[in-house]
Amino acid sequence: MNLPADPATDAGPEEARARFWKLLGRQRVAMLSTHADGGRLRARPLRLQTDAEDDHSGRLTFFVVADSDVAREVEADPTVGVTFADSDADAYLSACGRAAIVVDTMRQKALWSAAAKPWFPEGPEDARLRLLDVQLECAEYWDTRESKMVQLFKLARAAATGRPPEDLGEHRSVPVR
């Protein structure tokens, strides 16, 4: 879906950043892409961990197992991609950044939830638990605010006229710093 920026509603950098974080706040699971052996891209789902301190900081945090493939891949090449999709709301986020594997028991406790227990049965002090912090370097979002019926009408009109659909929503690159 290619959504052109609408100059009439085009948000400034601060508004775009705020919109990105608002859309991110509704997300729970990301696809994190790393570089595996041979440089090939590999993606896997990870649950986003959030706390008030991280809000709008430009940092995303995930729990990972210390000796996992994802931890080894990040240590070998910290360049990662992170994507989120909310198909019900037609909102999509993409970010890239530099990842680091971190041990921080205080943050692990602050971020802990029952959803992590199956992977870390000993709780937030599990010896295998690590934080995967991604410091964002770039981000963008696609946000379609119209109903599915309006979108379908615009797509049908575009198909009938042979012209690309107009005004399906907003696509913005987000300044992360």
SULDANOR-V738021 format. One record per backbone hydrogen bond with DSSP energy under -0.5 kcal/mol. NH is the residue of the N-H (numbers start at 1). CO is the residue of the C=O. E is the energy in kcal/mol with one decimal. If there is no record, write none. Layout:
nh-><NH,NH>
co-><CO,CO>
e-><E,E>
This chain:
nh-><3,4,7,9,10,16,17,18,19,20,21,22,23,24,25,26,26,27,30,31,32,32,33,33,34,36,36,39,40,42,44,46,48,49,54,55,55,57,59,60,61,62,63,64,66,68,72,73,74,75,76,77,80,81,82,83,84,86,89,90,91,92,93,94,95,96,97,98,99,100,102,102,104,108,109,110,111,112,116,117,119,120,123,125,126,129,130,131,132,133,133,134,135,135,136,136,137,138,139,140,141,142,143,144,145,151,152,153,154,155,156,157,158,159,160,161,162,163,170,172,174,176>
co-><1,2,5,6,6,12,13,14,15,16,17,18,19,20,21,22,23,24,46,83,30,44,31,81,42,34,40,36,37,34,32,30,28,61,51,51,52,54,54,134,49,132,47,130,128,65,68,69,70,71,72,73,97,33,95,31,93,91,86,86,86,142,84,140,82,138,80,135,78,133,100,131,102,104,105,106,107,108,113,114,116,116,120,122,123,126,64,102,62,100,131,60,98,133,58,134,96,96,174,94,172,92,170,90,143,147,148,149,150,151,152,153,154,155,156,157,158,158,143,141,139,174>
e-><-0.7,-0.7,-0.7,-1.2,-1.3,-2.8,-2.4,-2.5,-2.6,-2.5,-2.2,-2.1,-2.8,-2.6,-1.8,-0.5,-1.1,-2.0,-3.0,-2.5,-0.7,-2.9,-0.6,-3.4,-2.9,-0.7,-3.2,-2.1,-0.9,-2.4,-1.7,-2.4,-3.3,-3.1,-0.8,-1.0,-0.5,-2.6,-0.5,-2.4,-0.8,-1.8,-0.6,-2.5,-2.9,-1.8,-2.2,-3.0,-2.3,-2.2,-1.8,-2.3,-2.5,-1.9,-3.0,-2.0,-2.3,-2.8,-0.5,-0.8,-1.9,-2.8,-2.3,-2.4,-2.5,-2.2,-2.0,-1.8,-2.9,-2.0,-0.5,-3.2,-0.6,-2.8,-2.3,-2.1,-2.6,-0.9,-1.9,-1.1,-1.1,-1.9,-2.3,-0.5,-2.2,-1.5,-2.3,-3.2,-3.1,-2.5,-0.7,-3.1,-2.7,-0.6,-3.4,-0.8,-3.2,-1.7,-0.6,-2.4,-2.3,-2.5,-3.0,-2.4,-0.7,-2.3,-2.8,-2.3,-2.4,-2.5,-2.7,-2.6,-2.1,-2.4,-2.4,-2.2,-1.8,-0.7,-2.8,-2.2,-3.4,-0.5>
